[in-house]
Amino acid sequence: MSSRPAFGAIQVVTPGRSYDIVIGRGALGDAASWQGLPRASQALIVTNDTVGPIYASALQAALAPHYADVSLLSLPDGEAHKDWQTLNLIFDHLLSRACDRKTVLFALGGGVIGDMTGFAAACYMRGVPFVQVPTTLLAQVDSSVGGKTAINHPRGKNMVGAFYQPERVICDLATLDSLPAREVAAGLAEIVKYGPIADAEFLDWIEHNIDALLARDAAALLHAVGRSCEIKAWVVGQDEREAGLRAILNFGHTFGHAIEAGLGYGHWLHGEAVACGMLMASDLSARLGLVPGAFVDRMRRLLQRCALPTQAPPIGIDHFVDLMRVDKKAEGGEIRFVVIESVGRAGVRPAPDALVRQVIADHSAPARA
């Protein structure tokens, strides 16, 4: 797979549905973005208390010509609220307004809002249409694409959910202007991921353009978001329900999800945990003899340039391993890791417990006295 800057709309083709990812600055206000979506008398915008005040009115105005009733539900912001109680607020709203099975849900926000809105859409009346309108870099390049919807459980991230594809994904790059720098860095982690697993040339490009991405250069962001979505669309088209190939998209996530659960959801951003997890998975790949040690150093330098953490918090090796045993890739209690077999190609395999524990020990901060 080679890098090529040709974006605007990328098609995701799965056995159940094909849909477009629309990418561009100003897409939120472009009437063409909203043409051809399912028709209904009602639509619901699900957002959060941070994003809603900035973009909800613009989305309501864009949807008004297409839906007679466009209501708004604002949820509390943050990973800590990605749970049953918050999810139920969506069902409460839908039922209180007597929304029918044609009602269209619009997820306006980051990955938490996208995942919860998609899960609600999959469940309400056994399935209603929904549209992803991601407003964070991480959501635009990863969580909004591919139909994974979920909420967290105290013992594991995204452990309760469904595969449910959206009708469309609208990525307005202008929404990235309002992102805090920490959120931009977290999104870069998911962009970096695509290079080692699928496109060595893209990894080279990221290294040469990291300063432009951090500065939110429009052309750099267009290429990074577009190429990331293109790779994810290709993978999802091959394996919609993670029976095989799709698991490579979880590079760094087995370690990263354990960090999130171990610290308590919301202490680290998802992309921050994934960044640290990618470095750990890269080191594991090297210790398995798949890549040279120089690749680990290369990943460390790149992640540090992205202002991302490269050292795990001290949550304890035993606890760390226990949390990874409930990872979705685990089979029969055996932890399976996404490893880099060569730059641009990944695989999934188990690893010796002693080796995994050594990686955790070498990449974790010392426990506080």
C-alpha positions in Angstrom: 0.0 0.0 0.0 1.5 3.3 -1.0 0.8 6.9 0.2 -1.1 9.1 -2.2 -2.8 12.4 -1.5 -6.2 11.8 -3.1 -8.9 12.6 -0.6 -12.3 14.1 -0.4 -14.5 11.1 0.0 -13.3 7.6 0.8 -15.7 4.6 0.5 -15.9 1.9 3.1 -17.2 -1.3 1.6 -18.4 -4.1 3.9 -20.7 -7.1 3.3 -23.6 -5.3 5.0 -23.2 -1.7 3.9 -21.1 0.7 1.9 -20.7 4.3 3.0 -18.5 7.3 2.5 -16.1 9.1 4.7 -16.3 12.8 3.7 -13.1 14.7 4.6 -12.5 18.4 4.1 -12.3 21.7 5.8 -15.8 23.2 6.1 -17.6 19.8 5.5 -20.0 20.6 8.4 -21.5 23.5 6.6 -21.4 22.0 3.1 -25.0 21.1 2.0 -23.6 18.2 -0.1 -22.4 16.5 3.1 -25.9 15.8 4.2 -27.5 14.8 0.9 -28.8 11.3 0.4 -29.0 10.3 4.1 -31.9 8.2 5.4 -35.1 10.3 5.6 -37.1 10.6 8.8 -39.4 12.9 10.7 -36.9 13.1 13.6 -33.2 13.3 14.1 -31.2 13.4 17.3 -27.8 15.0 17.7 -25.8 13.4 20.6 -22.9 15.5 21.7 -21.2 16.5 25.0 -20.9 19.5 27.2 -17.6 20.6 25.6 -18.3 20.1 21.9 -22.1 21.0 21.9 -21.7 24.7 22.6 -19.3 25.1 19.8 -20.7 23.0 16.9 -24.3 21.8 17.7 -26.1 24.8 16.4 -24.2 24.6 13.1 -25.2 20.9 12.8 -28.8 21.6 13.7 -28.9 24.2 10.9 -27.4 21.8 8.4 -29.9 19.1 9.3 -33.0 21.4 9.5 -33.8 21.1 5.7 -33.8 17.4 5.9 -35.6 16.6 9.3 -38.7 18.3 10.7 -37.5 17.8 14.3 -33.8 17.9 15.2 -33.4 17.5 18.9 -30.2 17.8 20.9 -28.8 15.7 23.8 -25.7 16.8 25.6 -23.9 14.2 27.7 -21.1 14.7 30.2 -17.7 14.8 28.6 -15.0 12.2 29.2 -14.0 8.6 29.1 -15.2 8.2 32.7 -18.8 8.6 31.5 -18.6 5.9 28.8 -20.9 3.6 30.8 -24.4 2.1 31.1 -25.7 5.1 33.0 -24.7 7.6 30.4 -25.8 5.3 27.5 -29.2 5.1 29.1 -29.7 8.8 28.8 -29.8 8.4 25.0 -32.5 5.8 25.3 -34.4 8.0 27.8 -34.3 10.9 25.3 -35.4 8.7 22.3 -38.3 7.2 24.3 -39.5 10.4 25.8 -39.9 11.9 22.3 -41.5 8.7 20.9 -38.8 8.3 18.3 -39.4 5.6 15.8 -37.1 3.2 14.1 -36.5 5.6 11.2 -35.0 8.2 13.6 -31.5 9.1 12.6 -28.8 9.7 15.3 -25.9 12.0 14.7 -22.8 11.6 16.9 -21.1 15.0 17.3 -17.9 14.7 19.3 -14.9 12.5 19.9 -14.6 8.7 20.2 -16.6 8.4 23.4 -19.6 10.1 21.8 -19.2 8.2 18.6 -18.9 4.8 20.3 -21.9 5.4 22.6 -24.2 6.9 19.9 -23.4 4.0 17.6 -24.1 1.5 20.3 -27.4 3.2 21.2 -28.3 3.2 17.5 -27.5 -0.5 17.2 -29.8 -1.3 20.2 -32.7 1.1 19.9 -35.6 -0.7 18.4 -33.0 -3.3 17.3 -31.3 -0.8 15.0 -31.7 2.7 13.8 -29.5 4.7 11.3 -26.7 6.9 12.6 -24.0 9.2 11.2 -20.6 9.9 12.6 -19.5 13.6 12.9 -16.2 13.3 14.6 -14.6 16.5 16.0 -11.3 15.1 17.4 -8.3 14.0 15.4 -8.4 10.6 17.1 -12.0 10.0 16.2 -11.6 11.2 12.6 -8.7 8.8 11.9 -9.9 5.8 13.9 -12.9 5.4 16.1 -15.5 6.9 13.8 -14.7 4.5 10.9 -15.4 0.8 10.8 -18.5 0.3 12.9 -17.1 -0.6 16.3 -19.4 0.7 19.0 -19.1 0.1 22.7 -19.1 1.2 26.3 -16.5 0.4 29.0 -16.7 -2.0 31.9 -14.7 -1.4 35.0 -12.7 -4.6 34.2 -12.0 -3.8 30.5 -12.3 -1.1 27.9 -14.9 -1.4 25.1 -15.9 -4.8 26.4 -19.7 -4.3 25.9 -20.7 -3.3 22.4 -21.7 -4.2 18.8 -20.4 -4.0 15.3 -22.8 -1.5 13.6 -21.8 0.6 10.6 -22.7 4.3 10.2 -24.5 5.7 7.2 -21.7 8.2 6.6 -18.7 9.8 8.4 -18.3 13.5 8.1 -14.8 14.7 9.0 -14.7 18.5 9.1 -11.0 19.4 9.6 -12.0 22.9 10.8 -13.3 21.3 14.0 -9.7 20.4 14.9 -8.9 24.2 15.3 -10.6 24.1 18.7 -8.9 21.0 20.0 -6.5 21.4 23.0 -2.9 20.5 22.1 -3.1 17.4 24.2 -6.0 16.1 22.2 -4.1 16.7 18.9 -1.1 14.7 20.3 -3.5 11.9 21.3 -4.9 11.8 17.8 -1.4 11.6 16.3 -0.8 8.4 18.1 -3.5 6.7 16.0 -2.1 8.2 12.9 1.4 6.9 13.7 -0.1 3.4 14.2 -1.0 3.0 10.5 2.6 3.3 9.3 4.1 0.3 11.2 1.1 -2.0 10.5 0.3 -1.2 6.9 2.4 1.5 5.1 6.1 2.0 5.6 6.1 5.0 3.3 3.4 6.7 5.4 5.5 6.2 8.5 8.4 8.0 6.6 5.9 10.8 5.7 4.7 11.2 9.3 8.3 11.6 10.5 9.0 14.3 7.9 5.8 16.2 8.6 5.3 15.8 12.3 6.0 19.5 13.0 3.4 20.5 10.4 0.8 18.2 11.9 1.5 19.6 15.4 1.0 23.1 14.0 -2.3 21.9 12.4 -1.2 22.7 8.9 -4.2 22.2 6.6 -2.5 20.3 3.9 -0.7 18.0 6.3 -3.9 17.2 8.2 -5.8 16.5 5.0 -3.2 14.0 4.0 -2.8 12.4 7.4 -6.5 12.0 8.1 -7.2 10.9 4.5 -4.5 8.3 4.4 -5.4 7.0 7.8 -9.0 6.6 6.8 -8.0 5.0 3.6 -5.9 2.3 5.4 -8.7 1.7 7.9 -11.3 1.4 5.2 -9.2 -1.1 3.4 -8.7 -3.2 6.5 -12.4 -3.0 7.5 -13.4 -4.0 4.0 -11.3 -7.1 4.3 -12.5 -8.0 7.8 -15.5 -6.2 9.2 -15.9 -8.1 12.4 -12.3 -8.7 13.4 -12.1 -12.3 12.5 -8.5 -11.9 11.4 -6.8 -9.0 9.7 -8.7 -6.2 11.5 -7.0 -7.1 14.7 -3.8 -5.4 13.4 -5.6 -2.0 14.0 -5.1 -2.7 17.7 -1.4 -2.3 17.6 -0.4 -1.0 21.0 -4.0 -1.3 22.3 -3.5 -4.5 24.4 -0.9 -2.7 26.5 -2.8 0.6 26.2 -6.2 -0.6 27.3 -4.6 -2.1 30.4 -3.1 1.3 31.2 -6.4 3.0 30.9 -8.3 0.4 33.0 -5.5 0.2 35.5 -5.3 4.0 36.1 -9.1 4.5 35.9 -10.7 5.7 32.7 -10.1 9.4 31.9 -6.7 9.8 33.7 -4.8 9.3 30.4 -6.3 10.0 27.0 -6.8 6.9 24.8 -4.1 8.1 22.4 -1.7 8.6 25.2 -2.1 5.1 26.4 -1.9 3.7 22.9 1.3 5.6 22.3 2.9 4.0 25.3 1.4 0.7 24.3 2.9 0.9 20.8 6.3 1.4 22.1 5.9 -1.6 24.4 4.5 -3.7 21.5 7.5 -2.6 19.3 9.9 -3.7 22.0 8.1 -7.0 22.3 8.4 -7.4 18.5 12.1 -6.8 18.8 12.5 -9.2 21.6 10.7 -11.8 19.6 13.3 -11.3 16.8 10.9 -9.8 14.3 12.3 -6.2 14.0 15.7 -4.7 14.9 16.2 -2.8 18.1 16.7 0.3 16.0 12.9 0.2 15.2 12.1 0.6 18.9 14.3 3.6 19.1 12.7 5.0 16.0 9.2 4.7 17.5 10.4 6.2 20.8 11.8 9.3 19.1 8.7 9.8 16.9 6.3 9.4 19.8 8.3 11.8 21.9 8.3 14.4 19.1 4.5 14.0 19.1 4.5 15.0 22.9 3.2 11.6 23.8 4.2 9.5 26.9 6.6 6.6 26.4 6.7 5.3 29.9 3.7 3.4 31.5 2.4 4.4 34.9 3.3 2.1 37.8 0.2 0.0 38.0 2.0 -3.2 38.9 3.1 -6.0 36.6 0.7 -8.6 38.0 -2.3 -6.2 37.7 -1.1 -5.2 34.2 -1.0 -8.8 33.0 -4.4 -9.6 34.6 -6.0 -6.6 32.8 -4.5 -7.8 29.5 -6.1 -11.2 29.9 -9.5 -9.7 29.3 -8.4 -8.1 26.1 -10.7 -9.0 23.2 -7.9 -10.7 21.3 -7.2 -13.1 24.2 -8.1 -16.7 23.5 -8.6 -19.2 26.4 -6.9 -16.7 28.8 -3.8 -16.5 26.5 -2.9 -12.9 25.7 -2.3 -12.3 22.0 -0.4 -9.2 20.8 -0.3 -7.2 17.6 3.4 -7.3 16.7 5.4 -5.7 13.9 6.8 -8.4 11.6 8.4 -5.9 9.4 7.8 -2.1 9.0 4.5 -1.9 7.2 3.3 -5.4 8.1 1.8 -6.6 11.4 0.6 -9.9 12.8 -1.1 -11.3 15.9 0.5 -13.9 18.1 1.0 -14.9 21.8 4.3 -14.2 23.6 6.1 -15.9 26.5 4.8 -14.6 29.8 8.3 -13.9 31.1 9.1 -11.7 28.1 5.8 -9.7 28.4 6.5 -9.1 32.1 10.0 -7.9 31.2 8.7 -5.5 28.7 6.2 -4.1 31.2 9.0 -3.8 33.8 11.4 -2.0 31.4 8.7 0.5 30.2 7.0 1.3 33.5 7.7 4.2 35.8 9.1 3.1 39.2 6.4 2.6 41.9 6.0 5.4 44.3 7.4 4.8 47.7 
